């Protein structure tokens, strides 16, 4: 029987096919193998595993280098999920979707304060104690940062920029993700296509949110992928080094767009990305919005039809615009919208609602109405270019 990739990572290349030997060396994974007919389902929900099962990343939360070595892919990619204590359910739902439908397991969960770290360790995910690894976190209650524009909120959004910059300096490529996100398709395959086809240094989601006095959020900083190189490191240094704890990280970096001294510029093709890079700037490619809420560009109905929920432009759904905040239930909350879209994949205890590990309902385990998507990766065969209101490709800076 083949072992799940989380277990296989520890095995030397010559012995990867010898599952029995590996099981003898790593009892925790052998134990996981025996838990369910499909052990991968258990690894998608580590918070449900028996305490007798030891996971290979446990105990590494204060050692960033060791945690990155353990959790990163062979190409040195790592996903960083940003966590705080009140959003436990969203974090579980996001991680479950990332592993089950995103086919990824190379992740860490960044906890910015003591309260967040306590809850994170209880979930038994690969936690990172941000305060122990030198991330500069102001002395405010970040775990009370559910309020937009609060001191805790501003501390949280700047701490995540600092952390990504630190990881890039260590030579790892970063896929950063907020947790009010549901992944629908293969994460690494989808991003690999964009990086291979156009060669940008980073890929962000286009937003075009228009605020007061004509301010425009050109791109959203809640989910992005960025490669480690001198250009991207300079971009992150400008982003973090010139920021203010009295404002958000997203409006700040958006305000730099198109400035002559900006460390980045936009591109939408291999020639334009190469031109940006030759000029010494980080090349940023924007992909189409992935946010389906009423106050953002709507992507599908409530509930979605299968062809909408699995539209080829969608790698994930990010609930960025919610009038009622982070609640799991209640009209207007992020959780209520996810429920309407049939993307509430777990119950409040973190147990799957669909598939072979789901709790039985009327003697059966319900299947999800449209997941997994028939097309396993997003953006295959084309670049996910942003189009303007006239349907033309977004004009790059180069």
C-alpha positions as CSV (number, residue, x, y, z in Angstrom):
1,X,0.0,0.0,0.0
2,X,1.4,3.4,-0.9
3,X,1.8,5.9,1.9
4,X,0.4,9.4,1.7
5,X,3.0,12.1,0.6
6,X,3.1,13.6,4.0
7,X,4.6,10.4,5.2
8,X,6.7,9.7,2.1
9,X,8.6,13.0,2.5
10,X,10.8,11.6,5.2
11,X,11.9,8.6,3.2
12,X,15.3,8.6,1.3
13,X,14.8,8.3,-2.5
14,X,16.1,4.8,-2.7
15,X,13.6,3.5,-0.2
16,X,10.5,5.3,-1.3
17,X,8.9,2.2,-2.8
18,X,9.4,0.1,0.4
19,X,6.4,1.1,2.4
20,X,6.8,-1.7,4.9
21,X,10.3,-0.5,5.9
22,X,9.1,3.1,6.1
23,X,6.2,2.1,8.3
24,X,8.6,0.4,10.7
25,X,10.7,3.5,10.9
26,X,7.9,6.0,11.1
27,X,5.2,4.5,13.4
28,X,3.0,7.6,13.2
29,X,2.4,7.2,9.5
30,X,1.9,3.4,9.8
31,X,-0.7,4.3,12.4
32,X,-2.4,6.7,10.1
33,X,-2.4,4.0,7.3
34,X,-4.5,1.9,9.6
35,X,-7.0,4.5,10.7
36,X,-9.2,4.5,7.6
37,X,-9.5,2.7,4.2
38,X,-8.4,6.1,2.7
39,X,-5.8,7.4,5.2
40,X,-5.4,10.6,3.1
41,X,-8.8,11.7,4.4
42,X,-7.5,11.6,8.0
43,X,-4.5,13.6,7.0
44,X,-6.8,16.3,5.6
45,X,-8.2,16.7,9.1
46,X,-5.2,16.4,11.5
47,X,-7.4,17.9,14.3
48,X,-9.4,14.7,14.3
49,X,-6.4,12.3,14.6
50,X,-5.8,10.4,17.9
51,X,-3.3,12.0,20.2
52,X,-1.3,8.8,19.9
53,X,-0.4,9.7,16.3
54,X,2.7,11.8,16.1
55,X,2.9,14.1,13.1
56,X,6.4,14.8,11.7
57,X,6.2,18.6,12.0
58,X,5.0,18.6,15.7
59,X,7.6,20.2,17.9
60,X,9.1,22.4,15.2
61,X,6.9,25.5,15.7
62,X,9.8,27.6,17.1
63,X,12.3,26.6,14.4
64,X,11.5,28.2,11.1
65,X,14.3,26.6,9.2
66,X,13.5,23.1,10.3
67,X,9.8,23.6,9.7
68,X,10.5,24.9,6.1
69,X,12.8,21.9,5.4
70,X,10.1,19.5,6.7
71,X,7.1,21.1,4.9
72,X,8.4,22.6,1.6
73,X,8.1,20.9,-1.7
74,X,11.1,19.5,-3.6
75,X,11.1,22.8,-5.6
76,X,11.2,24.8,-2.3
77,X,7.7,26.1,-2.5
78,X,5.8,26.6,0.8
79,X,2.3,27.8,1.5
80,X,1.9,30.1,4.4
81,X,-1.6,30.4,6.0
82,X,-2.1,33.4,8.3
83,X,-4.0,32.5,11.5
84,X,-5.5,34.1,14.5
85,X,-7.4,32.5,17.3
86,X,-11.0,33.5,16.5
87,X,-11.0,32.1,13.0
88,X,-10.3,28.4,13.8
89,X,-13.2,27.0,11.7
90,X,-12.2,29.0,8.6
91,X,-8.6,27.8,9.0
92,X,-9.7,24.2,9.1
93,X,-12.1,24.6,6.1
94,X,-9.3,26.2,4.1
95,X,-6.7,23.6,4.9
96,X,-9.1,20.8,4.2
97,X,-9.9,22.2,0.7
98,X,-6.2,22.9,0.1
99,X,-5.2,19.3,0.8
100,X,-8.3,17.5,-0.6
101,X,-9.1,19.5,-3.7
102,X,-5.9,21.6,-4.0
103,X,-3.8,18.3,-3.9
104,X,-1.2,20.1,-1.7
105,X,0.4,19.4,1.6
106,X,3.4,21.8,1.7
107,X,2.1,24.3,4.2
108,X,2.7,26.1,7.5
109,X,0.2,28.0,9.7
110,X,1.6,31.2,11.1
111,X,0.5,32.1,14.6
112,X,1.3,35.7,15.5
113,X,0.6,35.6,19.3
114,X,0.3,33.3,22.2
115,X,-3.5,32.9,21.9
116,X,-3.2,32.0,18.2
117,X,-0.4,29.6,18.9
118,X,-2.3,27.7,21.6
119,X,-5.3,27.2,19.3
120,X,-3.1,26.3,16.3
121,X,-1.2,23.6,18.3
122,X,-4.5,22.2,19.4
123,X,-5.5,21.8,15.7
124,X,-2.3,19.8,15.2
125,X,-1.4,21.5,12.0
126,X,2.2,22.6,11.2
127,X,2.3,25.7,13.3
128,X,4.8,28.5,13.3
129,X,5.3,30.7,16.3
130,X,6.0,34.0,14.6
131,X,7.2,35.7,17.8
132,X,9.9,33.0,18.2
133,X,11.4,33.4,14.8
134,X,12.0,37.2,14.8
135,X,8.9,38.5,13.1
136,X,8.2,42.0,14.4
137,X,4.8,41.8,16.0
138,X,3.6,45.0,17.9
139,X,2.4,44.5,21.5
140,X,-1.3,44.5,20.6
141,X,-4.0,41.8,20.8
142,X,-3.8,40.3,17.3
143,X,-6.2,37.6,18.2
144,X,-8.8,40.2,18.7
145,X,-8.2,41.4,15.1
146,X,-11.6,40.5,13.7
147,X,-12.4,44.2,13.5
148,X,-11.2,45.7,10.2
149,X,-8.9,48.7,10.7
150,X,-8.3,47.9,14.4
151,X,-4.8,48.1,15.8
152,X,-4.7,44.3,16.0
153,X,-5.8,44.1,12.3
154,X,-3.0,46.4,11.2
155,X,-0.5,44.5,13.3
156,X,-1.6,41.3,11.7
157,X,-1.4,42.4,8.1
158,X,2.1,43.9,8.4
159,X,3.4,40.9,10.4
160,X,2.5,38.6,7.4
161,X,4.5,40.8,5.0
162,X,7.5,40.6,7.3
163,X,7.2,36.8,7.5
164,X,7.0,36.3,3.8
165,X,10.0,38.5,3.3
166,X,11.9,36.4,5.8
167,X,11.1,33.2,4.1
168,X,12.0,34.6,0.6
169,X,15.4,35.6,2.0
170,X,16.0,32.0,3.0
171,X,15.6,31.0,-0.6
172,X,12.1,29.5,-0.5
173,X,9.2,30.5,-2.9
174,X,6.0,31.4,-1.1
175,X,2.4,30.9,-1.8
176,X,0.7,33.1,0.8
177,X,-2.9,32.6,1.7
178,X,-5.5,34.1,4.0
179,X,-7.8,31.5,5.4
180,X,-11.2,32.8,4.2
181,X,-10.4,30.9,1.1
182,X,-11.7,27.6,-0.4
183,X,-9.4,25.8,-2.9
184,X,-11.0,24.1,-5.8
185,X,-8.1,22.8,-7.9
186,X,-4.5,21.7,-7.8
187,X,-2.6,24.6,-6.3
188,X,1.0,23.8,-7.6
189,X,0.0,22.7,-11.1
190,X,-2.1,25.9,-11.6
191,X,0.6,28.3,-10.5
192,X,3.3,26.3,-12.3
193,X,1.6,26.9,-15.6
194,X,1.5,30.7,-15.1
195,X,5.1,30.9,-14.0
196,X,6.2,28.7,-16.8
197,X,4.2,30.4,-19.5
198,X,4.8,34.1,-18.6
199,X,7.8,34.0,-16.2
200,X,6.5,36.6,-13.7
201,X,8.2,37.0,-10.3
202,X,4.8,37.0,-8.5
203,X,1.1,36.3,-9.3
204,X,-1.6,38.3,-7.5
205,X,-5.4,38.5,-7.9
206,X,-6.8,41.6,-9.6
207,X,-9.4,43.4,-7.6
208,X,-10.1,46.9,-9.0
209,X,-12.0,48.0,-5.9
210,X,-12.7,51.7,-6.0
211,X,-12.8,53.4,-2.7
212,X,-13.1,57.0,-1.4
213,X,-11.6,59.9,-3.4
214,X,-11.1,57.6,-6.5
215,X,-8.6,55.3,-4.7
216,X,-8.3,51.9,-6.6
217,X,-7.1,48.6,-5.1
218,X,-5.5,47.2,-8.3
219,X,-4.6,43.9,-6.7
220,X,-5.5,41.9,-3.6
221,X,-2.8,40.8,-1.2
222,X,-4.7,38.0,0.5
223,X,-3.6,35.2,-1.8
224,X,-0.5,35.4,-4.0
225,X,2.5,33.3,-5.1
226,X,6.0,34.8,-5.3
227,X,9.3,33.4,-6.3
228,X,12.5,34.0,-4.3
229,X,15.0,36.2,-6.2
230,X,16.7,39.6,-5.7
231,X,13.8,41.4,-7.5
232,X,11.1,39.9,-5.4
233,X,13.1,40.5,-2.2
234,X,13.5,44.1,-3.1
235,X,9.7,44.3,-3.7
236,X,9.0,42.9,-0.3
237,X,11.6,45.2,1.3
238,X,9.9,48.2,-0.2
239,X,6.5,47.0,0.8
240,X,7.4,46.3,4.4
241,X,10.1,48.9,4.9
242,X,8.0,51.9,4.0
243,X,4.7,50.8,5.6
244,X,2.9,52.2,8.6
245,X,1.2,50.4,11.4
246,X,-1.6,53.0,11.1
247,X,-2.7,51.7,7.7
248,X,-3.2,48.4,5.9
249,X,-0.6,46.7,3.9
250,X,-2.8,46.4,0.8
251,X,-3.7,50.1,0.3
252,X,0.0,51.0,0.9
253,X,1.5,48.8,-1.8
254,X,-1.3,49.6,-4.2
255,X,-0.5,53.2,-3.8
256,X,3.0,52.5,-5.3
257,X,1.6,51.1,-8.5
258,X,2.9,53.0,-11.6
259,X,5.2,55.2,-9.5
260,X,8.6,55.7,-11.1
261,X,10.5,54.5,-8.0
262,X,8.3,51.4,-7.5
263,X,10.2,48.2,-7.1
264,X,7.6,46.4,-9.2
265,X,5.6,46.7,-12.5
266,X,2.8,44.8,-14.1
267,X,3.1,42.4,-17.0
268,X,0.7,40.0,-18.8
269,X,2.9,38.0,-21.1
270,X,6.4,36.5,-21.4
271,X,7.7,39.4,-23.4
272,X,6.3,42.1,-21.1
273,X,7.4,40.2,-17.9
274,X,10.9,39.8,-19.3
275,X,11.1,43.5,-20.1
276,X,10.0,44.4,-16.5
277,X,12.7,42.0,-15.1
278,X,15.4,43.4,-17.4
279,X,14.7,46.9,-15.9
280,X,15.4,45.4,-12.5
281,X,11.8,45.4,-11.2
282,X,9.7,42.5,-9.9
283,X,7.3,41.5,-12.6
284,X,3.7,41.1,-11.2
285,X,1.1,39.3,-13.2
286,X,-2.6,39.8,-12.2
287,X,-5.1,37.0,-12.6
288,X,-8.9,37.3,-12.8
289,X,-10.9,37.9,-9.5
290,X,-11.7,34.8,-7.4
291,X,-14.2,36.5,-5.1
292,X,-17.9,35.7,-5.5
293,X,-19.6,38.1,-3.1
294,X,-22.2,40.7,-3.7
295,X,-20.0,43.7,-3.1
296,X,-17.2,42.3,-5.3
297,X,-17.4,41.0,-8.9
298,X,-19.9,38.1,-8.7
299,X,-18.6,34.8,-10.2
300,X,-21.6,32.6,-9.7
301,X,-25.1,32.3,-8.4
302,X,-26.3,31.2,-5.0
303,X,-26.0,28.2,-5.1
304,X,-23.6,27.8,-8.1
305,X,-24.2,25.5,-11.0
306,X,-21.5,22.9,-11.5
307,X,-20.1,24.8,-14.5
308,X,-19.9,28.0,-12.4
309,X,-18.3,26.5,-9.3
310,X,-15.7,24.7,-11.5
311,X,-15.2,27.5,-14.0
312,X,-11.7,27.2,-15.5
313,X,-10.7,30.6,-14.2
314,X,-11.2,29.5,-10.6
315,X,-8.3,28.1,-8.6
316,X,-9.9,29.2,-5.3
317,X,-12.7,31.3,-3.9
318,X,-11.7,34.2,-1.6
319,X,-14.4,35.8,0.5
320,X,-12.9,39.3,0.6
321,X,-16.1,41.4,0.8
322,X,-18.4,40.5,3.7
323,X,-20.7,43.0,5.5
324,X,-21.0,40.8,8.6
325,X,-17.5,39.5,9.1
326,X,-16.0,36.2,9.9
327,X,-18.9,34.3,11.4
328,X,-19.6,30.7,10.4
329,X,-23.4,31.4,10.4
330,X,-25.7,34.4,10.1
331,X,-26.8,36.4,7.0
332,X,-24.0,38.3,5.4
333,X,-21.2,36.5,7.1
334,X,-18.4,34.9,5.2
335,X,-19.5,31.5,6.5
336,X,-23.1,32.0,5.4
337,X,-21.9,32.9,1.9
338,X,-19.7,29.8,1.8
339,X,-22.7,27.7,2.9
340,X,-24.8,29.2,0.1
341,X,-22.1,28.3,-2.4
342,X,-21.8,24.8,-1.0
343,X,-18.3,25.5,0.0
344,X,-18.7,25.0,3.8
345,X,-16.9,21.6,3.6
346,X,-16.7,21.0,7.4
347,X,-19.0,21.2,10.3
348,X,-18.2,23.4,13.3
349,X,-16.1,20.6,14.9
350,X,-14.0,20.3,11.7
351,X,-15.6,17.0,10.5
352,X,-16.1,16.6,6.7
353,X,-19.7,17.1,5.4
354,X,-19.0,15.3,2.2
355,X,-17.2,12.2,0.9
356,X,-16.0,9.0,2.5
357,X,-15.1,10.5,5.9
358,X,-18.4,12.4,6.2
359,X,-20.8,11.8,9.0
360,X,-23.6,9.6,7.8
361,X,-26.9,11.3,7.0
362,X,-29.9,9.0,6.6
363,X,-27.6,6.0,6.3
364,X,-25.3,7.5,3.6
365,X,-22.4,9.8,3.3
366,X,-23.3,12.6,0.9
367,X,-21.1,13.5,-2.1
368,X,-20.2,17.1,-2.9
369,X,-22.5,18.4,-5.7
370,X,-19.6,19.7,-7.9
371,X,-16.3,18.9,-6.3
372,X,-13.8,17.6,-7.3
373,X,-13.8,19.7,-10.5
374,X,-13.6,17.7,-13.8
375,X,-10.6,19.9,-14.8
376,X,-8.0,19.3,-12.1
377,X,-6.0,22.5,-12.6
378,X,-6.9,26.1,-13.3
379,X,-5.5,28.2,-16.1
380,X,-4.4,25.3,-18.2
381,X,-3.5,26.2,-21.8
382,X,-3.9,30.0,-21.4
383,X,-2.8,32.8,-19.1
384,X,-5.5,34.0,-16.6
385,X,-5.2,37.6,-17.9
386,X,-7.2,40.4,-16.5
387,X,-9.5,42.1,-19.0
388,X,-10.6,45.7,-18.9
389,X,-14.2,46.8,-19.4
390,X,-13.8,46.7,-23.1
391,X,-12.6,43.1,-23.0
392,X,-9.0,44.0,-23.8
393,X,-6.1,42.5,-22.0
394,X,-4.9,44.7,-19.1
395,X,-2.2,47.0,-20.3
396,X,1.2,46.2,-18.6
397,X,3.6,48.9,-17.4
398,X,6.4,47.7,-19.6
